[in-house]
Amino acid sequence: MKTLILSALAFILSGQVSTEVKTKEATVYICTGPKAKKYHATETCRGLNRCSGSIKQLSVSSAKSKGFTPCKICY
């Protein structure tokens, strides 16, 4: 009986721990220049070499909401 209670308690606690894990969204890089339309996986992607603005780090969902699409070089 003790084993059954301990097993049930362990099962309940393990479920609670796994639900607390937060997912981290991927970080991407964009150029803030007026003609920039792509987001990049790395800050060193050669697609960012001609960036006329600054390079900014943000989440994928934020980049997509601003109208950016994935770079064909690094994705």
PyMOL Python script that loads the backbone (N, CA, C, O; Angstrom):
from pymol import cmd

cmd.read_pdbstr("""\
ATOM      1  N   MET A   1       0.825  -1.192   0.000  1.00  0.00           N
ATOM      2  CA  MET A   1       0.000   0.000   0.000  1.00  0.00           C
ATOM      3  C   MET A   1       0.871   1.259   0.000  1.00  0.00           C
ATOM      4  O   MET A   1       0.568   2.232  -0.690  1.00  0.00           O
ATOM      5  N   LYS A   2       1.957   1.229   0.782  1.00  0.00           N
ATOM      6  CA  LYS A   2       2.871   2.376   0.817  1.00  0.00           C
ATOM      7  C   LYS A   2       3.440   2.663  -0.566  1.00  0.00           C
ATOM      8  O   LYS A   2       3.541   3.815  -0.990  1.00  0.00           O
ATOM      9  N   THR A   3       3.807   1.597  -1.255  1.00  0.00           N
ATOM     10  CA  THR A   3       4.393   1.747  -2.579  1.00  0.00           C
ATOM     11  C   THR A   3       3.405   2.393  -3.545  1.00  0.00           C
ATOM     12  O   THR A   3       3.786   3.228  -4.365  1.00  0.00           O
ATOM     13  N   LEU A   4       2.146   2.005  -3.446  1.00  0.00           N
ATOM     14  CA  LEU A   4       1.124   2.570  -4.313  1.00  0.00           C
ATOM     15  C   LEU A   4       0.943   4.056  -4.054  1.00  0.00           C
ATOM     16  O   LEU A   4       0.832   4.839  -4.998  1.00  0.00           O
ATOM     17  N   ILE A   5       0.913   4.450  -2.803  1.00  0.00           N
ATOM     18  CA  ILE A   5       0.751   5.861  -2.444  1.00  0.00           C
ATOM     19  C   ILE A   5       1.964   6.667  -2.901  1.00  0.00           C
ATOM     20  O   ILE A   5       1.817   7.751  -3.467  1.00  0.00           O
ATOM     21  N   LEU A   6       3.154   6.138  -2.656  1.00  0.00           N
ATOM     22  CA  LEU A   6       4.370   6.841  -3.068  1.00  0.00           C
ATOM     23  C   LEU A   6       4.457   6.952  -4.590  1.00  0.00           C
ATOM     24  O   LEU A   6       4.893   7.975  -5.117  1.00  0.00           O
ATOM     25  N   SER A   7       4.045   5.901  -5.290  1.00  0.00           N
ATOM     26  CA  SER A   7       4.060   5.945  -6.755  1.00  0.00           C
ATOM     27  C   SER A   7       3.092   6.992  -7.282  1.00  0.00           C
ATOM     28  O   SER A   7       3.416   7.739  -8.205  1.00  0.00           O
ATOM     29  N   ALA A   8       1.899   7.045  -6.690  1.00  0.00           N
ATOM     30  CA  ALA A   8       0.905   8.036  -7.109  1.00  0.00           C
ATOM     31  C   ALA A   8       1.412   9.445  -6.834  1.00  0.00           C
ATOM     32  O   ALA A   8       1.251  10.334  -7.670  1.00  0.00           O
ATOM     33  N   LEU A   9       2.016   9.655  -5.685  1.00  0.00           N
ATOM     34  CA  LEU A   9       2.554  10.967  -5.324  1.00  0.00           C
ATOM     35  C   LEU A   9       3.678  11.369  -6.283  1.00  0.00           C
ATOM     36  O   LEU A   9       3.741  12.517  -6.721  1.00  0.00           O
ATOM     37  N   ALA A  10       4.553  10.435  -6.603  1.00  0.00           N
ATOM     38  CA  ALA A  10       5.650  10.720  -7.534  1.00  0.00           C
ATOM     39  C   ALA A  10       5.107  11.067  -8.918  1.00  0.00           C
ATOM     40  O   ALA A  10       5.629  11.962  -9.583  1.00  0.00           O
ATOM     41  N   PHE A  11       4.069  10.367  -9.351  1.00  0.00           N
ATOM     42  CA  PHE A  11       3.460  10.644 -10.654  1.00  0.00           C
ATOM     43  C   PHE A  11       2.857  12.042 -10.691  1.00  0.00           C
ATOM     44  O   PHE A  11       3.028  12.773 -11.667  1.00  0.00           O
ATOM     45  N   ILE A  12       2.160  12.408  -9.640  1.00  0.00           N
ATOM     46  CA  ILE A  12       1.535  13.730  -9.568  1.00  0.00           C
ATOM     47  C   ILE A  12       2.592  14.824  -9.563  1.00  0.00           C
ATOM     48  O   ILE A  12       2.466  15.818 -10.278  1.00  0.00           O
ATOM     49  N   LEU A  13       3.630  14.644  -8.762  1.00  0.00           N
ATOM     50  CA  LEU A  13       4.687  15.655  -8.683  1.00  0.00           C
ATOM     51  C   LEU A  13       5.457  15.771  -9.993  1.00  0.00           C
ATOM     52  O   LEU A  13       5.835  16.873 -10.391  1.00  0.00           O
ATOM     53  N   SER A  14       5.690  14.660 -10.661  1.00  0.00           N
ATOM     54  CA  SER A  14       6.428  14.728 -11.927  1.00  0.00           C
ATOM     55  C   SER A  14       5.619  15.468 -12.987  1.00  0.00           C
ATOM     56  O   SER A  14       6.201  16.146 -13.833  1.00  0.00           O
ATOM     57  N   GLY A  15       4.317  15.356 -12.963  1.00  0.00           N
ATOM     58  CA  GLY A  15       3.465  16.089 -13.898  1.00  0.00           C
ATOM     59  C   GLY A  15       3.509  17.577 -13.643  1.00  0.00           C
ATOM     60  O   GLY A  15       3.468  18.364 -14.589  1.00  0.00           O
ATOM     61  N   GLN A  16       3.591  17.981 -12.390  1.00  0.00           N
ATOM     62  CA  GLN A  16       3.634  19.396 -12.053  1.00  0.00           C
ATOM     63  C   GLN A  16       4.953  20.022 -12.468  1.00  0.00           C
ATOM     64  O   GLN A  16       4.979  21.162 -12.932  1.00  0.00           O
ATOM     65  N   VAL A  17       6.024  19.306 -12.311  1.00  0.00           N
ATOM     66  CA  VAL A  17       7.334  19.840 -12.664  1.00  0.00           C
ATOM     67  C   VAL A  17       7.425  20.067 -14.170  1.00  0.00           C
ATOM     68  O   VAL A  17       7.946  21.092 -14.611  1.00  0.00           O
ATOM     69  N   SER A  18       6.923  19.122 -14.960  1.00  0.00           N
ATOM     70  CA  SER A  18       7.050  19.252 -16.408  1.00  0.00           C
ATOM     71  C   SER A  18       6.172  20.364 -16.972  1.00  0.00           C
ATOM     72  O   SER A  18       6.490  20.910 -18.028  1.00  0.00           O
ATOM     73  N   THR A  19       5.083  20.712 -16.305  1.00  0.00           N
ATOM     74  CA  THR A  19       4.234  21.782 -16.814  1.00  0.00           C
ATOM     75  C   THR A  19       4.809  23.155 -16.525  1.00  0.00           C
ATOM     76  O   THR A  19       4.380  24.138 -17.129  1.00  0.00           O
ATOM     77  N   GLU A  20       5.764  23.246 -15.620  1.00  0.00           N
ATOM     78  CA  GLU A  20       6.357  24.526 -15.267  1.00  0.00           C
ATOM     79  C   GLU A  20       7.490  24.935 -16.201  1.00  0.00           C
ATOM     80  O   GLU A  20       7.958  26.072 -16.141  1.00  0.00           O
ATOM     81  N   VAL A  21       7.931  24.040 -17.049  1.00  0.00           N
ATOM     82  CA  VAL A  21       9.023  24.331 -17.973  1.00  0.00           C
ATOM     83  C   VAL A  21       8.501  25.263 -19.057  1.00  0.00           C
ATOM     84  O   VAL A  21       7.508  24.963 -19.720  1.00  0.00           O
ATOM     85  N   LYS A  22       9.165  26.376 -19.231  1.00  0.00           N
ATOM     86  CA  LYS A  22       8.754  27.353 -20.236  1.00  0.00           C
ATOM     87  C   LYS A  22       9.559  27.131 -21.507  1.00  0.00           C
ATOM     88  O   LYS A  22      10.747  26.813 -21.461  1.00  0.00           O
ATOM     89  N   THR A  23       8.900  27.303 -22.627  1.00  0.00           N
ATOM     90  CA  THR A  23       9.610  27.172 -23.893  1.00  0.00           C
ATOM     91  C   THR A  23      10.238  28.514 -24.250  1.00  0.00           C
ATOM     92  O   THR A  23       9.629  29.572 -24.093  1.00  0.00           O
ATOM     93  N   LYS A  24      11.450  28.439 -24.724  1.00  0.00           N
ATOM     94  CA  LYS A  24      12.164  29.654 -25.108  1.00  0.00           C
ATOM     95  C   LYS A  24      12.074  29.802 -26.620  1.00  0.00           C
ATOM     96  O   LYS A  24      12.425  28.888 -27.366  1.00  0.00           O
ATOM     97  N   GLU A  25      11.605  30.945 -27.060  1.00  0.00           N
ATOM     98  CA  GLU A  25      11.463  31.174 -28.493  1.00  0.00           C
ATOM     99  C   GLU A  25      12.825  31.500 -29.109  1.00  0.00           C
ATOM    100  O   GLU A  25      13.685  32.111 -28.475  1.00  0.00           O
ATOM    101  N   ALA A  26      12.990  31.082 -30.337  1.00  0.00           N
ATOM    102  CA  ALA A  26      14.244  31.304 -31.052  1.00  0.00           C
ATOM    103  C   ALA A  26      14.512  32.794 -31.251  1.00  0.00           C
ATOM    104  O   ALA A  26      13.595  33.589 -31.458  1.00  0.00           O
ATOM    105  N   THR A  27      15.776  33.142 -31.184  1.00  0.00           N
ATOM    106  CA  THR A  27      16.209  34.513 -31.402  1.00  0.00           C
ATOM    107  C   THR A  27      16.713  34.646 -32.831  1.00  0.00           C
ATOM    108  O   THR A  27      17.424  33.774 -33.331  1.00  0.00           O
ATOM    109  N   VAL A  28      16.345  35.730 -33.477  1.00  0.00           N
ATOM    110  CA  VAL A  28      16.807  36.010 -34.838  1.00  0.00           C
ATOM    111  C   VAL A  28      17.357  37.427 -34.893  1.00  0.00           C
ATOM    112  O   VAL A  28      17.237  38.196 -33.939  1.00  0.00           O
ATOM    113  N   TYR A  29      17.959  37.756 -36.022  1.00  0.00           N
ATOM    114  CA  TYR A  29      18.579  39.071 -36.199  1.00  0.00           C
ATOM    115  C   TYR A  29      18.007  39.731 -37.447  1.00  0.00           C
ATOM    116  O   TYR A  29      17.805  39.083 -38.474  1.00  0.00           O
ATOM    117  N   ILE A  30      17.753  41.023 -37.340  1.00  0.00           N
ATOM    118  CA  ILE A  30      17.257  41.787 -38.487  1.00  0.00           C
ATOM    119  C   ILE A  30      18.116  43.030 -38.674  1.00  0.00           C
ATOM    120  O   ILE A  30      18.777  43.500 -37.747  1.00  0.00           O
ATOM    121  N   CYS A  31      18.089  43.541 -39.887  1.00  0.00           N
ATOM    122  CA  CYS A  31      18.722  44.820 -40.191  1.00  0.00           C
ATOM    123  C   CYS A  31      17.632  45.879 -40.080  1.00  0.00           C
ATOM    124  O   CYS A  31      16.513  45.665 -40.546  1.00  0.00           O
ATOM    125  N   THR A  32      17.942  47.001 -39.477  1.00  0.00           N
ATOM    126  CA  THR A  32      16.950  48.067 -39.317  1.00  0.00           C
ATOM    127  C   THR A  32      16.951  49.044 -40.488  1.00  0.00           C
ATOM    128  O   THR A  32      16.269  50.068 -40.439  1.00  0.00           O
ATOM    129  N   GLY A  33      17.703  48.743 -41.528  1.00  0.00           N
ATOM    130  CA  GLY A  33      17.742  49.600 -42.717  1.00  0.00           C
ATOM    131  C   GLY A  33      16.398  49.635 -43.437  1.00  0.00           C
ATOM    132  O   GLY A  33      15.575  48.740 -43.248  1.00  0.00           O
ATOM    133  N   PRO A  34      16.167  50.654 -44.258  1.00  0.00           N
ATOM    134  CA  PRO A  34      14.864  50.843 -44.909  1.00  0.00           C
ATOM    135  C   PRO A  34      14.488  49.762 -45.929  1.00  0.00           C
ATOM    136  O   PRO A  34      13.303  49.562 -46.198  1.00  0.00           O
ATOM    137  N   LYS A  35      15.468  49.067 -46.497  1.00  0.00           N
ATOM    138  CA  LYS A  35      15.176  48.056 -47.517  1.00  0.00           C
ATOM    139  C   LYS A  35      15.226  46.626 -46.979  1.00  0.00           C
ATOM    140  O   LYS A  35      15.020  45.681 -47.741  1.00  0.00           O
ATOM    141  N   ALA A  36      15.490  46.449 -45.703  1.00  0.00           N
ATOM    142  CA  ALA A  36      15.633  45.118 -45.111  1.00  0.00           C
ATOM    143  C   ALA A  36      14.286  44.409 -45.027  1.00  0.00           C
ATOM    144  O   ALA A  36      13.290  44.998 -44.607  1.00  0.00           O
ATOM    145  N   LYS A  37      14.263  43.128 -45.434  1.00  0.00           N
ATOM    146  CA  LYS A  37      13.027  42.352 -45.421  1.00  0.00           C
ATOM    147  C   LYS A  37      13.209  40.942 -44.862  1.00  0.00           C
ATOM    148  O   LYS A  37      12.237  40.193 -44.758  1.00  0.00           O
ATOM    149  N   LYS A  38      14.437  40.569 -44.501  1.00  0.00           N
ATOM    150  CA  LYS A  38      14.722  39.201 -44.069  1.00  0.00           C
ATOM    151  C   LYS A  38      15.185  39.164 -42.618  1.00  0.00           C
ATOM    152  O   LYS A  38      15.763  40.127 -42.112  1.00  0.00           O
ATOM    153  N   TYR A  39      14.918  38.020 -41.944  1.00  0.00           N
ATOM    154  CA  TYR A  39      15.512  37.790 -40.625  1.00  0.00           C
ATOM    155  C   TYR A  39      16.517  36.651 -40.740  1.00  0.00           C
ATOM    156  O   TYR A  39      16.391  35.777 -41.598  1.00  0.00           O
ATOM    157  N   HIS A  40      17.516  36.676 -39.862  1.00  0.00           N
ATOM    158  CA  HIS A  40      18.674  35.798 -39.980  1.00  0.00           C
ATOM    159  C   HIS A  40      18.881  34.971 -38.718  1.00  0.00           C
ATOM    160  O   HIS A  40      18.579  35.421 -37.612  1.00  0.00           O
ATOM    161  N   ALA A  41      19.402  33.749 -38.896  1.00  0.00           N
ATOM    162  CA  ALA A  41      19.639  32.843 -37.779  1.00  0.00           C
ATOM    163  C   ALA A  41      20.830  33.279 -36.934  1.00  0.00           C
ATOM    164  O   ALA A  41      20.846  33.063 -35.722  1.00  0.00           O
ATOM    165  N   THR A  42      21.820  33.887 -37.565  1.00  0.00           N
ATOM    166  CA  THR A  42      23.013  34.329 -36.839  1.00  0.00           C
ATOM    167  C   THR A  42      23.331  35.776 -37.187  1.00  0.00           C
ATOM    168  O   THR A  42      22.950  36.290 -38.239  1.00  0.00           O
ATOM    169  N   GLU A  43      24.027  36.397 -36.285  1.00  0.00           N
ATOM    170  CA  GLU A  43      24.433  37.790 -36.481  1.00  0.00           C
ATOM    171  C   GLU A  43      25.526  37.906 -37.542  1.00  0.00           C
ATOM    172  O   GLU A  43      25.766  38.986 -38.082  1.00  0.00           O
ATOM    173  N   THR A  44      26.183  36.784 -37.833  1.00  0.00           N
ATOM    174  CA  THR A  44      27.292  36.786 -38.784  1.00  0.00           C
ATOM    175  C   THR A  44      26.887  36.300 -40.179  1.00  0.00           C
ATOM    176  O   THR A  44      27.754  36.090 -41.027  1.00  0.00           O
ATOM    177  N   CYS A  45      25.603  36.119 -40.428  1.00  0.00           N
ATOM    178  CA  CYS A  45      25.137  35.694 -41.758  1.00  0.00           C
ATOM    179  C   CYS A  45      25.604  36.708 -42.796  1.00  0.00           C
ATOM    180  O   CYS A  45      25.540  37.915 -42.562  1.00  0.00           O
ATOM    181  N   ARG A  46      26.071  36.221 -43.938  1.00  0.00           N
ATOM    182  CA  ARG A  46      26.569  37.147 -44.966  1.00  0.00           C
ATOM    183  C   ARG A  46      25.456  37.998 -45.565  1.00  0.00           C
ATOM    184  O   ARG A  46      25.731  38.999 -46.226  1.00  0.00           O
ATOM    185  N   GLY A  47      24.202  37.610 -45.340  1.00  0.00           N
ATOM    186  CA  GLY A  47      23.082  38.424 -45.788  1.00  0.00           C
ATOM    187  C   GLY A  47      22.983  39.745 -45.045  1.00  0.00           C
ATOM    188  O   GLY A  47      22.311  40.669 -45.504  1.00  0.00           O
ATOM    189  N   LEU A  48      23.649  39.842 -43.901  1.00  0.00           N
ATOM    190  CA  LEU A  48      23.658  41.082 -43.119  1.00  0.00           C
ATOM    191  C   LEU A  48      24.866  41.963 -43.429  1.00  0.00           C
ATOM    192  O   LEU A  48      24.996  43.043 -42.854  1.00  0.00           O
ATOM    193  N   ASN A  49      25.746  41.527 -44.319  1.00  0.00           N
ATOM    194  CA  ASN A  49      26.963  42.293 -44.621  1.00  0.00           C
ATOM    195  C   ASN A  49      26.689  43.702 -45.129  1.00  0.00           C
ATOM    196  O   ASN A  49      27.430  44.631 -44.808  1.00  0.00           O
ATOM    197  N   ARG A  50      25.650  43.866 -45.906  1.00  0.00           N
ATOM    198  CA  ARG A  50      25.355  45.178 -46.499  1.00  0.00           C
ATOM    199  C   ARG A  50      24.266  45.936 -45.737  1.00  0.00           C
ATOM    200  O   ARG A  50      23.605  46.806 -46.304  1.00  0.00           O
ATOM    201  N   CYS A  51      24.084  45.620 -44.501  1.00  0.00           N
ATOM    202  CA  CYS A  51      23.052  46.280 -43.696  1.00  0.00           C
ATOM    203  C   CYS A  51      23.387  47.765 -43.554  1.00  0.00           C
ATOM    204  O   CYS A  51      24.464  48.124 -43.079  1.00  0.00           O
ATOM    205  N   SER A  52      22.456  48.622 -43.969  1.00  0.00           N
ATOM    206  CA  SER A  52      22.696  50.069 -43.897  1.00  0.00           C
ATOM    207  C   SER A  52      22.267  50.659 -42.557  1.00  0.00           C
ATOM    208  O   SER A  52      22.604  51.799 -42.238  1.00  0.00           O
ATOM    209  N   GLY A  53      21.529  49.887 -41.781  1.00  0.00           N
ATOM    210  CA  GLY A  53      21.111  50.336 -40.449  1.00  0.00           C
ATOM    211  C   GLY A  53      21.908  49.599 -39.392  1.00  0.00           C
ATOM    212  O   GLY A  53      23.077  49.275 -39.599  1.00  0.00           O
ATOM    213  N   SER A  54      21.284  49.338 -38.279  1.00  0.00           N
ATOM    214  CA  SER A  54      21.934  48.547 -37.238  1.00  0.00           C
ATOM    215  C   SER A  54      21.322  47.152 -37.228  1.00  0.00           C
ATOM    216  O   SER A  54      20.241  46.938 -37.776  1.00  0.00           O
ATOM    217  N   ILE A  55      22.014  46.208 -36.607  1.00  0.00           N
ATOM    218  CA  ILE A  55      21.519  44.844 -36.497  1.00  0.00           C
ATOM    219  C   ILE A  55      20.841  44.713 -35.142  1.00  0.00           C
ATOM    220  O   ILE A  55      21.424  45.037 -34.107  1.00  0.00           O
ATOM    221  N   LYS A  56      19.601  44.232 -35.163  1.00  0.00           N
ATOM    222  CA  LYS A  56      18.793  44.147 -33.953  1.00  0.00           C
ATOM    223  C   LYS A  56      18.405  42.694 -33.698  1.00  0.00           C
ATOM    224  O   LYS A  56      18.087  41.960 -34.634  1.00  0.00           O
ATOM    225  N   GLN A  57      18.431  42.278 -32.430  1.00  0.00           N
ATOM    226  CA  GLN A  57      18.068  40.924 -32.033  1.00  0.00           C
ATOM    227  C   GLN A  57      16.621  40.920 -31.534  1.00  0.00           C
ATOM    228  O   GLN A  57      16.239  41.769 -30.728  1.00  0.00           O
ATOM    229  N   LEU A  58      15.810  39.955 -32.016  1.00  0.00           N
ATOM    230  CA  LEU A  58      14.437  39.827 -31.546  1.00  0.00           C
ATOM    231  C   LEU A  58      13.922  38.413 -31.759  1.00  0.00           C
ATOM    232  O   LEU A  58      14.637  37.577 -32.312  1.00  0.00           O
ATOM    233  N   SER A  59      12.705  38.129 -31.336  1.00  0.00           N
ATOM    234  CA  SER A  59      12.135  36.790 -31.468  1.00  0.00           C
ATOM    235  C   SER A  59      11.605  36.576 -32.886  1.00  0.00           C
ATOM    236  O   SER A  59      11.350  37.531 -33.620  1.00  0.00           O
ATOM    237  N   VAL A  60      11.446  35.310 -33.254  1.00  0.00           N
ATOM    238  CA  VAL A  60      10.944  34.974 -34.583  1.00  0.00           C
ATOM    239  C   VAL A  60       9.544  35.549 -34.781  1.00  0.00           C
ATOM    240  O   VAL A  60       9.249  36.126 -35.828  1.00  0.00           O
ATOM    241  N   SER A  61       8.682  35.392 -33.775  1.00  0.00           N
ATOM    242  CA  SER A  61       7.308  35.886 -33.923  1.00  0.00           C
ATOM    243  C   SER A  61       7.269  37.398 -34.086  1.00  0.00           C
ATOM    244  O   SER A  61       6.444  37.922 -34.835  1.00  0.00           O
ATOM    245  N   SER A  62       8.149  38.098 -33.393  1.00  0.00           N
ATOM    246  CA  SER A  62       8.217  39.549 -33.517  1.00  0.00           C
ATOM    247  C   SER A  62       8.701  39.950 -34.912  1.00  0.00           C
ATOM    248  O   SER A  62       8.177  40.890 -35.510  1.00  0.00           O
ATOM    249  N   ALA A  63       9.698  39.234 -35.423  1.00  0.00           N
ATOM    250  CA  ALA A  63      10.214  39.522 -36.768  1.00  0.00           C
ATOM    251  C   ALA A  63       9.135  39.271 -37.820  1.00  0.00           C
ATOM    252  O   ALA A  63       8.972  40.062 -38.749  1.00  0.00           O
ATOM    253  N   LYS A  64       8.402  38.167 -37.672  1.00  0.00           N
ATOM    254  CA  LYS A  64       7.334  37.852 -38.627  1.00  0.00           C
ATOM    255  C   LYS A  64       6.222  38.890 -38.567  1.00  0.00           C
ATOM    256  O   LYS A  64       5.668  39.274 -39.597  1.00  0.00           O
ATOM    257  N   SER A  65       5.896  39.343 -37.360  1.00  0.00           N
ATOM    258  CA  SER A  65       4.819  40.335 -37.228  1.00  0.00           C
ATOM    259  C   SER A  65       5.204  41.677 -37.849  1.00  0.00           C
ATOM    260  O   SER A  65       4.331  42.462 -38.219  1.00  0.00           O
ATOM    261  N   LYS A  66       6.502  41.943 -37.966  1.00  0.00           N
ATOM    262  CA  LYS A  66       6.982  43.176 -38.596  1.00  0.00           C
ATOM    263  C   LYS A  66       7.129  43.016 -40.114  1.00  0.00           C
ATOM    264  O   LYS A  66       7.545  43.948 -40.802  1.00  0.00           O
ATOM    265  N   GLY A  67       6.785  41.826 -40.632  1.00  0.00           N
ATOM    266  CA  GLY A  67       6.821  41.602 -42.076  1.00  0.00           C
ATOM    267  C   GLY A  67       8.096  40.976 -42.604  1.00  0.00           C
ATOM    268  O   GLY A  67       8.259  40.871 -43.819  1.00  0.00           O
ATOM    269  N   PHE A  68       9.007  40.556 -41.738  1.00  0.00           N
ATOM    270  CA  PHE A  68      10.254  39.935 -42.171  1.00  0.00           C
ATOM    271  C   PHE A  68      10.014  38.466 -42.509  1.00  0.00           C
ATOM    272  O   PHE A  68       9.164  37.813 -41.904  1.00  0.00           O
ATOM    273  N   THR A  69      10.768  37.955 -43.477  1.00  0.00           N
ATOM    274  CA  THR A  69      10.713  36.552 -43.874  1.00  0.00           C
ATOM    275  C   THR A  69      12.105  35.947 -43.694  1.00  0.00           C
ATOM    276  O   THR A  69      13.081  36.692 -43.598  1.00  0.00           O
ATOM    277  N   PRO A  70      12.225  34.601 -43.645  1.00  0.00           N
ATOM    278  CA  PRO A  70      13.533  33.976 -43.409  1.00  0.00           C
ATOM    279  C   PRO A  70      14.532  34.221 -44.545  1.00  0.00           C
ATOM    280  O   PRO A  70      14.164  34.258 -45.718  1.00  0.00           O
ATOM    281  N   CYS A  71      15.772  34.383 -44.177  1.00  0.00           N
ATOM    282  CA  CYS A  71      16.867  34.538 -45.134  1.00  0.00           C
ATOM    283  C   CYS A  71      17.100  33.201 -45.845  1.00  0.00           C
ATOM    284  O   CYS A  71      17.085  32.151 -45.202  1.00  0.00           O
ATOM    285  N   LYS A  72      17.312  33.230 -47.151  1.00  0.00           N
ATOM    286  CA  LYS A  72      17.547  32.003 -47.910  1.00  0.00           C
ATOM    287  C   LYS A  72      18.968  31.477 -47.728  1.00  0.00           C
ATOM    288  O   LYS A  72      19.247  30.330 -48.075  1.00  0.00           O
ATOM    289  N   ILE A  73      19.855  32.286 -47.198  1.00  0.00           N
ATOM    290  CA  ILE A  73      21.238  31.863 -46.987  1.00  0.00           C
ATOM    291  C   ILE A  73      21.349  31.027 -45.712  1.00  0.00           C
ATOM    292  O   ILE A  73      21.945  29.950 -45.724  1.00  0.00           O
ATOM    293  N   CYS A  74      20.784  31.513 -44.630  1.00  0.00           N
ATOM    294  CA  CYS A  74      20.972  30.833 -43.347  1.00  0.00           C
ATOM    295  C   CYS A  74      19.783  29.974 -42.918  1.00  0.00           C
ATOM    296  O   CYS A  74      19.851  29.325 -41.874  1.00  0.00           O
ATOM    297  N   TYR A  75      18.714  29.952 -43.680  1.00  0.00           N
ATOM    298  CA  TYR A  75      17.577  29.071 -43.361  1.00  0.00           C
ATOM    299  C   TYR A  75      17.312  28.122 -44.494  1.00  0.00           C
ATOM    300  O   TYR A  75      16.395  27.304 -44.413  1.00  0.00           O
TER     301      TYR A  75
END
""", "prot")
cmd.dss("prot")
cmd.show_as("cartoon", "prot")
cmd.util.cbc("prot")
cmd.orient("prot")
